[in-house]
Amino acid sequence: MSVKKLTGLQKTAIFLIVIGPQLASKLLRQFPEADIERISMEIANTGKVDVETIDEVLDEFEILNEARRYMLDGGMDYARELLDKALGPQKSQEIIRRLKEAAKVKPFTFTRNADPRQLVNIISQEHPQTIALILSYLDPKQAADVLANLPEELQGDIARRIAVMERTSPEILKGVEKVLRNRLSTVMHQGFTAAGGIQAVVDILNQVDRGTEKLILEELEKEDADLADEVRQRMFIFEDIITLDDSSIQRVLRELDSKDLALALKGSSDDVQERIFRNLSKRAGEMLREDMEYMGPVRLREVEEAQQKIVAIIRKLDENGEIILSRGGEDAIIY
């Protein structure tokens, strides 16, 4: 089948199938939940794909990735010039058009190299909604540094505003960009895209130190308990258990119901299973394998529920200081 006849959804499914389950699962997490469902369904409905189609999909991905890099490095004109030379004007024009529609340059890119402390000084007196808008477009690490240095009484409110933010009109974006650009006296790359949402908060909190995380989550809890709970759930997922050290995994295992563990492992990666079995006794490992085998086919919903129970236990042990989850920022650990 020609790639030209495939939909974007079909191409995405083929690409994820080709790169393998471990890498595909990591990439899939980056999509919105609605898209994850559609892509997963398409993957499930995809049969055998001929080698020629796979090669065309991979080639197209590589070309689009290179074109996007050209745009970020040197702007639209630079990308068009290089693509014209490499692919010809007609193909180049088609790629540029698709990139414009699918992934416009993000606002506030001119702040990419700005010192976070400088940004704090510039925006700290702005309305919390304006600060939230700016942070939602920054790189998560940069946004985390800025948020951690804002007044503590503002941090929870700003995080909540980012989480519930939806689309912002181009007029408002341009106005905020203009003010910030003038203050930083840098070159601005204009554009418009959706920002905010719960994942934006999760990305930021995963980069801050533990004290800042705790403070922000406590403030979110006061404002919206359900929102705070969803943020917590997304901050550590079941597959992240491989980031724990062996002693922490052993501590977690002591709290788990054997049925929940067997269910959770039915839908996990080989890496996760290997880490779990490595931290069990030979007898316990044999019993767990038997439970998984006798369980037979299980519903995905049941697997996800079991994994979420285990995640909740892990987060509770972390909050109680019994285990340590890896965290960005200045989170010193003393042995």
ZIDA-V199160 format. One record per pair of residues at least 4 apart in sequence whose C-alpha atoms are under 6 Angstrom apart, sorted by the first residue. I is the first residue (numbers start at 0). GAP is how many residues later the second one is. D is the distance in whole Angstrom. If there is no record, write none. Layout:
i->[I I]
gap->[GAP GAP]
d->[D D]
//
This chain:
i->[5 12 15 19 20 23 30 34 35 68 69 69 70 70 70 73 79 82 82 83 83 83 86 87 88 98 99 104 105 106 106 109 109 115 119 119 127 131 131 134 135 135 137 138 139 139 139 140 143 143 143 155 155 155 160 161 162 162 162 162 163 164 164 166 172 173 176 180 180 195 201 204 206 206 207 207 208 208 208 219 219 220 220 237 237 241 243 247 259 259 261 262 263 263 263 273 276 279 279 280 316 316 317 317 317]
gap->[4 30 8 4 4 4 5 4 4 4 4 9 4 5 8 4 4 4 9 4 5 8 4 4 4 4 4 86 85 83 84 77 78 30 4 26 30 26 30 8 59 60 5 4 4 63 64 66 60 63 64 60 63 64 4 34 33 34 35 38 33 31 32 27 4 4 4 4 5 4 33 8 121 122 120 121 120 121 122 4 8 4 7 69 73 30 4 75 4 46 30 40 39 42 43 4 8 4 5 4 5 6 4 5 6]
d->[6 5 5 6 6 6 6 6 6 6 6 5 4 5 5 5 6 6 5 4 5 5 6 6 6 5 5 5 5 6 5 6 5 5 5 6 6 5 5 5 6 5 6 6 6 6 5 6 5 6 5 4 5 6 6 5 6 4 4 6 6 5 6 5 6 6 6 6 6 5 6 6 4 6 6 5 5 5 5 6 5 4 5 6 6 6 6 5 6 5 5 5 5 5 5 6 6 6 6 6 5 6 6 5 6]
//
